[in-house]
Amino acid sequence: MRDSIILEINGVFVGTVISSGNPRQKRFYAVHESVHALHNHVFSDRDDIRRLVIGHFHHSTPRNALPA
């Protein structure tokens, strides 16, 4: 069984981090349009994924589109 982590930003589900075949590799599965550019990217560090996803999300999503 592979581990996965759900990523939410401000209550918005943006994707999942899934362990790859290599235990040191994590794959990002994007479900939100604002982070789709990162879909299927492989990273060695979960925190790197989180930082990039947050950056893409905030850069792509207008402030008034976020839930209150």
C-alpha positions as semicolon CSV with decimal commas, in nm:
position;residue;x (nm);y (nm);z (nm)
1;M;0,000;0,000;0,000
2;R;0,128;0,344;-0,089
3;D;0,109;0,644;0,139
4;S;-0,070;0,955;0,024
5;I;-0,125;1,300;0,168
6;I;-0,411;1,532;0,080
7;L;-0,312;1,892;0,012
8;E;-0,561;2,165;0,092
9;I;-0,500;2,539;0,077
10;N;-0,745;2,764;0,260
11;G;-0,995;2,477;0,265
12;V;-0,962;2,408;-0,109
13;F;-0,857;2,056;-0,210
14;V;-0,581;2,102;-0,468
15;G;-0,432;1,753;-0,497
16;T;-0,262;1,457;-0,341
17;V;0,100;1,365;-0,278
18;I;0,151;0,996;-0,353
19;S;0,454;0,782;-0,271
20;S;0,616;0,658;-0,591
21;G;0,781;0,322;-0,645
22;N;1,097;0,468;-0,493
23;P;1,042;0,548;-0,123
24;R;1,232;0,877;-0,160
25;Q;1,015;0,998;-0,447
26;K;0,676;1,162;-0,413
27;R;0,440;1,229;-0,705
28;F;0,190;1,515;-0,705
29;Y;-0,157;1,440;-0,843
30;A;-0,325;1,775;-0,917
31;V;-0,703;1,813;-0,909
32;H;-0,733;2,192;-0,896
33;E;-0,694;2,393;-1,215
34;S;-0,455;2,644;-1,056
35;V;-0,190;2,377;-0,985
36;H;-0,240;2,157;-1,290
37;A;0,103;2,259;-1,424
38;L;0,255;2,052;-1,139
39;H;0,045;1,740;-1,210
40;N;0,250;1,420;-1,212
41;H;0,574;1,595;-1,114
42;V;0,804;1,382;-0,901
43;F;0,984;1,532;-0,601
44;S;1,216;1,397;-0,336
45;D;1,080;1,615;-0,058
46;R;0,715;1,660;0,041
47;D;0,786;2,013;0,166
48;D;0,919;2,112;-0,179
49;I;0,590;2,000;-0,333
50;R;0,389;2,188;-0,074
51;R;0,583;2,514;-0,130
52;L;0,547;2,496;-0,508
53;V;0,177;2,408;-0,492
54;I;0,105;2,696;-0,252
55;G;0,294;2,936;-0,479
56;H;0,106;2,822;-0,790
57;F;-0,227;2,833;-0,612
58;H;-0,185;3,186;-0,478
59;H;-0,042;3,313;-0,806
60;S;-0,325;3,161;-1,015
61;T;-0,630;3,207;-0,790
62;P;-0,787;3,552;-0,752
63;R;-0,838;3,647;-0,386
64;N;-1,214;3,685;-0,429
65;A;-1,237;3,325;-0,553
66;L;-1,115;3,183;-0,220
67;P;-1,368;3,065;0,039
68;A;-1,422;3,300;0,332
